[in-house]
Amino acid sequence: MSSRQTKTDVILIGAGIMSATLGSLLKELAPDWKMTVIERRSKAGEESSNEWNNAGTGHSSLCELNYTVEKSNGSIDISKAIKVNEEFQVSKQFWSYLVKSNLIRNPRDFVVPVPHMSFVQGEKDVSFLKKRFAALSDNPLFAGMEFSEDPDKLKEWIPLMMKDRDANQPIAATRIESGTDVNFGSLTRILTTHLKSKNVDIKYNQNVDDIKRAKDGSWELKVRNVENGSVERLNAKFVFIGGGGGSLHLLQKSGIPEGKGIGGFPVSGLFMVCKKPEIVAKHRAKVYGQAPVGAPPMSVPHLDTRVIDKKESLFFGPFAGFTPKFLKFGSNMDLFTSIKPHNLVTMMAAGVKNIPLTTYLIKQLMLSKEQRMEELRQFIPDAKSDDWELLVAGQRVQIIKDTAAGKGTLQFGTEVISAADGSIAALLGASPGASTAVSVMLEVMRRCFPQQIKEWEPKIKEMIPSYGTTLMENPELIADIQQSTAQTLGLKDAAAKEKARTVS
């Protein structure tokens, strides 16, 4: 078995949206750096980034009810909603820069306007939605949001969901036209193709068997070709672990103290999908509801218009499930091999704390198609089973760690773990993930390239005009950014056409 050694400046593990984004940023800021991407699969964007493995919602808190929490005094905490929205504005600015620079030719290949809506039933949830709307609508980040309890207005917005609905139950919805459907798989492939054109070495069908610190402080990776078994040793000054669910194992292999005591809890997702044009044509929105009691936040039910390969379909879900795999194409041993002496107590504490969650996931996994259809009928009362098929989506691994809330606390969201010297960083966690990729990768660069970040600042501001400022403190900048990114990404005219279609 052959083994050779190759030196490079930067290694990106995983050819998903995170590595593609970090690579694209670094190529603009340090074009001379030698860069290598390592991917286990045969193509880019095959796991969590793939368009069939996620909901494609440009997460900006326009519809996600779990980003706004009702406090004990009855007020609505919108701090997370603001944070996620601002981060999505950063992503849109970078994408716009790539379009203006002709690095992305046609933005419609990955982003299209789709209204974002929240939909609730019952007096309690209608009251919550009304308070949520009041809290958000005063904020410039959420300008243009509408609220209605009027069945006739809701028939205009969501005719498919209103047909044959019980008129006696209180219902309400919010709607905002500036929402998006994002094909993160397509965007990943576009960015990866761009990186290849910039002489980035992209290695497919390669598995990282080991990561070790070299004597000079750099990192040495043992990389195995999964097709022929040949082994190559790669050496780099900086390594980014962006392998989705596979990142935890790789972080553990690195041995950095910052990775100790962290565990992972895998959650699988399934969607019901409808591709029948006559049904799809009756619904154009991403409509999010309230999560069932006991469900993880990532299991908020939603009925989404998706645009994949220029064809529209409807996704409903996600239905949560449990498998010990950390990746969709992973191993059933993933969960067990992630348990180490340093995280054993944390994992055991999480197991005890999350028995109700585990029970919920197992019950979800055992649902029949008809039981899933009954949940769908909460959204589409006259949904027919023959019109929908089951799709197994991507695998997500939630972070487990000890926090102020106690040992073995399950974390929701994404988190960067980096070495003290900034020579290696890993991204763990799940939603809102891809939507906030640019903000997250800027955080990686701030941590890992502190000497260069000041020098890079003018270029970063050229790519992301809001960099270094808080949008909430600058309403005029919010308006400018929203208008300019909508124009550049081709969302403005398309949104106007959508409004005309809805009214007619």
C-alpha positions, 0 to 999 in steps of 0.5 A, a space after each residue: 500500500 503506497 503512502 506519500 506526503 503532500 504539504 499545503 497551507 489549508 485543509 478543509 475536511 468535507 465538501 459541504 456548504 461550510 467548507 465551500 464558504 470558508 474556502 471561497 472567503 479565504 480565496 478572496 482574502 489570501 489567493 496565494 494560499 495553497 488549499 486542499 478539500 477532502 471529501 469522503 463521497 464522490 461529489 460535493 454537497 452529498 450529505 447535510 448540504 444536499 438539497 434533498 436532505 434539508 428544508 432549504 429554508 433561508 433561515 432568517 426567523 421570519 417564520 420559525 416560531 422556535 426562535 421567539 420564546 414567550 417569557 414568564 411575564 408574557 413578553 416575547 424574547 426576540 433576541 435569537 430571531 434578531 441574531 439569526 436574521 442578521 446572520 442571514 443578511 450577512 450570507 446574502 451580502 456575500 452571495 451578492 458579492 459573488 454574483 457581482 464579481 461573476 463568480 456566480 453567474 445566475 443566482 436563480 440556480 440556488 435562491 428563489 423568493 418564497 413567502 415565509 409564514 407562521 401558522 397556528 391553531 387554537 386560542 393559546 397559539 393565536 394569542 402567542 402569534 399575535 404577540 410575536 407579530 407585534 414584537 417583530 413588526 416594529 423591528 426593521 429586520 422584519 419590515 413587511 410582515 403581515 398578520 391575519 386571523 381572517 379566513 378569507 385572507 388566509 384563503 388568499 395566502 394558503 388556499 391548499 391549507 384552507 380547503 375543507 378546514 374546520 371554520 370553528 377553530 381559531 387560526 392565524 398566520 403571519 406572512 412576509 414576502 421577502 422569504 427565500 428557498 435556498 438550494 444549498 446543494 446547488 450553492 455548494 456545487 457552484 462554490 466548489 466548482 469556483 474553488 477548483 477553477 482557483 487551483 484548489 485541490 479537491 480530493 473525492 472518495 477520501 476518508 480521513 483516518 487520523 489527525 495528529 499534531 506534527 512537531 512544528 505545530 502543523 497538522 498531519 492527516 492520514 487520508 485513505 482512498 476508499 476505492 483502492 485503499 491507497 494512503 496519502 499523508 497531508 500536512 497543513 498549517 490550518 485544518 477546518 473540520 466541516 464534515 457535518 455529523 462526522 466532525 465530532 469523530 474527527 475533532 476527537 482524533 485531533 486530541 485538542 483539549 477544547 474537544 474534550 467532554 463533548 458528545 453528540 446525539 444523532 437525530 434523523 429526519 424524514 419528509 413527506 414529499 408531493 411532486 404532483 403539479 396540480 397540487 404543488 401549484 396551489 401552495 407557494 410558501 414555507 409555512 411553519 407551525 408549533 413543535 409538538 410537546 417533547 419534540 426537539 426544536 429541529 422538528 418544528 412541522 412545516 409545509 414548504 415549497 421547494 424549487 429543485 432543478 427548476 421544478 417545484 415540489 412540496 415538503 412536509 415534515 420533518 418527522 424525527 427518528 433515531 439511528 446511531 449513524 452520525 451521517 446519512 451514509 455513516 455507520 451504525 457504530 458512529 454513536 458508540 465509537 464517539 463515547 470516550 472516557 472524557 465524555 462518558 459522564 456527560 453522555 450518561 447524564 444526557 441519556 438520563 435527561 433525555 429519556 422523554 426525547 429518545 422515547 419521542 424519537 422512537 415513536 416518530 420512527 415507528 409511525 406508519 405512513 397513514 399516521 404521518 398523513 394524519 399529521 400532514 392533515 393538520 396543515 392540508 385537511 384533504 391531503 390524499 395518501 397517494 399524492 405523497 411519498 416518504 423521503 429520508 432526509 439528512 442526519 443531524 448531530 446535536 451537541 451534548 456538553 456540560 453547561 451552566 444548565 447542568 451536565 449532559 445538556 443537549 445544545 441546539 444550533 451550531 458551534 465552532 470549537 477551535 484550538 487555542 492557537 487557532 491551527 484547527 477548528 471544527 463546526 458541530 451542531 445543526 440548524 440554522 447551519 447552512 443559512 448562517 454559513 458566512 457568519 460562522 466562517 467569519 467567526 472561524 477566521 476571527 479565531 484562527 487568523 487573528 494576525 491577518 484579520 485586521 489586514 483583511 478587513 477592507 476586503 471583507 467590508 467590500 464583500 460584506 458591507 455590514 461587517 463590523 457593525 450591528 445591523 440593529 443599530 443602523 436601520 438605514 443600512 438594513 434597508 440598503 442591504 435588503 434592497 441591494 441584495 434582493 436586486 442582485 440576487 434577482 429576488 425583487 422582481 420575482 417577489 413582485 411577480 409572486 405578489 401579483 400571482 397571489 392577488 390574481 
